[in-house]
Amino acid sequence: MIGAYLGIHEKIVDAKDELKYEFYQLEHKIRHILQDEQEHITELKLLFGIK
């Protein structure tokens, strides 16, 4: 799932000039989602005892 969000982030960054006003809000949102996903992975690893 993180790969999909990374792809979306890349497309947003590539379209920065076209998005103008929306860019910062979209980029911030997707970074927040990526951070949440990373935290979920860490929590699951801890739950299952994976290092």
Protein Blocks (a to p, Z undefined) as FASTA:
>chain_A
ZZmmmmmmmmmmmmmmmnmmmmmmmmmmmmmmmmmmmmmmmmmmmmnopZZ
